[in-house]
């Protein structure tokens, strides 16, 4: 049996279980994603009711035998910058969680990704611009998982030219194309993304198209619920 004490973690997802318990999907620093049962957490006298919330840094203890463990303790891991926002900003935070739920495996330690996630949650809760923060997280997530596109050389091994245009094939990489090609990406945008410089609107738009194409391969064609909800929100 694995026993873990006061592990830095975040709640990715929770749902009621039986009478007063909760099923948790947590993302921890040293153990990656873990499924836990929080027994009695919905009880009227449980101190865990207001503690086990998404986007709040926590210190969790658990026992694990098999794939699903039992939560044995929980403490605050520090205060988040502000309470979670509403509207698009809240959906952006849930988008981070959905990506981790879909692209990481249980009990696969991902310390690097945990650090990126912690920083991105802090940035979004602090009111930093949403689009650059999401693009940086997508890029770092793909890189950490070994799926990130090469942003400095094309498929032929040539350095990316800031003045050239490129098309992206998930199987092959980047290839030079005509500027008028549908979905063409500006070389300068690729270099900006490689250096985490995403201030220009063209760079942000190109980064969004490229990273979405790279993510779609590993999402296996299944749409993200948070994207669908954001589209409905914007239409309304």
N, C-alpha and C positions, 0 to 999 in steps of 0.2 A: 504494500500500500504506500502510495506517495503522500507525504504530509508536507504542506506548504504553509509558511507563517508570514503574514504581513507582506504579501507580494504586491508591488505597485501594479494597478490594473484599472481598466475602464469597463463599464457595462456597455456592450454592443446591442444587446436585445434582451428583453424580458417578457415573460408571459405567465399568466396564472397557471398553477398546477395544483390539482386536488383542492382541498378546502381552503387552506390558508398559505400554501407554499407558492414559490415562484421558481420557474425554470429560467436560468440565466445563461447567456452566452457572453463570456468576458474575454477581454484581450489583455494579457499580462506581459510584463516586461521579460521575464526569464522563461516562461513556459508557453508563450504564444496564446492561441485561442483555446479556451477551456469551457466545457459545459458543466454547469453546477446546479444543484438543487438547493435553494434557500428555504429550509423548512420553517414554517410558521411566520414567514416574513410579511404576510398580509394580515396577520392577526392584529386585533385592535390595540394590543399593548406592545407590539413589536417595535423596537427602536430602529429596525431596519427599513421600515416603511418609507421614510423620507430620505434614507441614505443611499439605497441602491437605485440610483438614477443615472441615465446616460450623461456623458460629457463631464462628469465630476471625477476628479482624481481620487482613487480609493486605495486602501491597503487591505487586501483580502487574504484570509486563511482558509484552507480547505484540505479535505482528505479525498484521495482519488484511487479508486480501484476499478479498472476498466476505463471506459470512455467518459462516463458521467460521474462527477464527484459530488461531494456534499460540502456546502459552505459551513465553516465552523466559526468564523469571525469576520468582522468588517469594521473598518475605521476610516475616517476621512483622511485622504492623502494630501490635503491642502485645499484651499478655497479656489474655485474657478474664478476667472476675472469678473464675470457678471452672470446673472441668470440667463439660461438659454433664450435666445431671441425667438421671434415668430416669423411667419412667412417664408420667403426664400432663404433667409439666413439659417433658419432651423432645418429646412430641407437639405441645405448644404451640409450641415453637420450629420444628418442621418444618411446622406449620400456617402460620406466617409465610412460610416459603420457598415453600410450595405456592401461597399467594395471589399472591406475586410472579411465580411461573412462569406462573400462569394469567391474570393481569390486566395484566401489562406486556409490551411488545413488545421484541424485541431492538434494540439500538442506538438506544434512545429515552432520552436523558438524563433522569434523575429525581433530581436532587440533594436535593430536599425529602423525597422518599420514602426515599432512602438515609439521611438523617439520622434520620428516624422509625424506620426499621428498626434502625439502630445503637443507638439509645436503648432500643428495646424488647428487643432481644437482651440488652443490658447489664442491664436491669431484671429480666428473667426469670432470667438466670444469677446475679443477686445475691439472688434469693429473694423479690423483690417479689410481691404477690398476683397470680395468673395472670389472673383474669377481668378486672379493671380494665385491666391492661396490654394484653390482647388487644382489648378494646373500643376503647380509645384508638387502637390501631394501625389497626383496621378503619376507624374514622371518619376518621383522617388520610389513610389510603390512598385512600378514596373521595373525599375532598375534593380531594386532590392530582390525582387522575385526572379531576376534574370531574363525578363521579357522586354526590357527597354530598347527602343530603336536607337541605332547609332546616329547621333546628331552632329558628328564632326566629319564623317566620311560617307560617301555614297556607296551604292552596291558594287561599283567598280573599284572601290578603294581610293577614290580621289577625294581630297579635302573639299568640304562643302564651300561653295562660292557664294558669298553674301548677295551678289547681284544676279545669280541664276535662280531658276525655278525648278521645283522638284515634285515628283509624284511619289506616293508611298504605297508600297506593296508589302503587307505584313510578312509574306513568305520570303521576299527578296531584299527588302529595305528601300532606300531612297534612290531614285533615278532621275537624271536631268530630263526636263520636259519643256515644252513651249509655255510661255507665260499665260497664254489663253486656254491651256488645258484645264478642263473642269477639275476643281479641287486642288489646283497647283499651290504649292507651298513655297514661299519666298525663302531663299537661302539665309537671308539676314534673320528671319524669324526662327529658323532652326538653331542658328548660333546663339540667338538671344535665349531660347529655351534651354540650351545646353549650359548657359551661364546664369540661369535663373533671373534673366532680365526680361520682365514681361510688362513693361509700362505702355508700350504702343498698342493701339487697337488691332493693327494688322498682325503683330506678333501674338497677341492673345487669341485672335480668331484662328490663325494657323495652328497654334499649339492645341487648341480645342479639337480641331479636325484630326490632327495627327494622333493625339493621345486617345481620342475616342476610337479611331480605327485600330490602334494597337490593343486597346482594352477589349474590343468586341471579339477578337479572336479567342480570348481566354474566358470570356463570359459565355461562349458557346451558343451565341444567338439568343440567349434568354434576356429579355429586357430588364432594366433596372426599375424597380417600382418608384424610387425617388425621382428618377428622370421623368417618368410618366406623370407623377404628381406635380412636378414643377411645370411641365408643359400645360397641364390643366389649369394650374394657378395663373400662369401668364395669359392664357386665353380668356380667363374670366375677369 
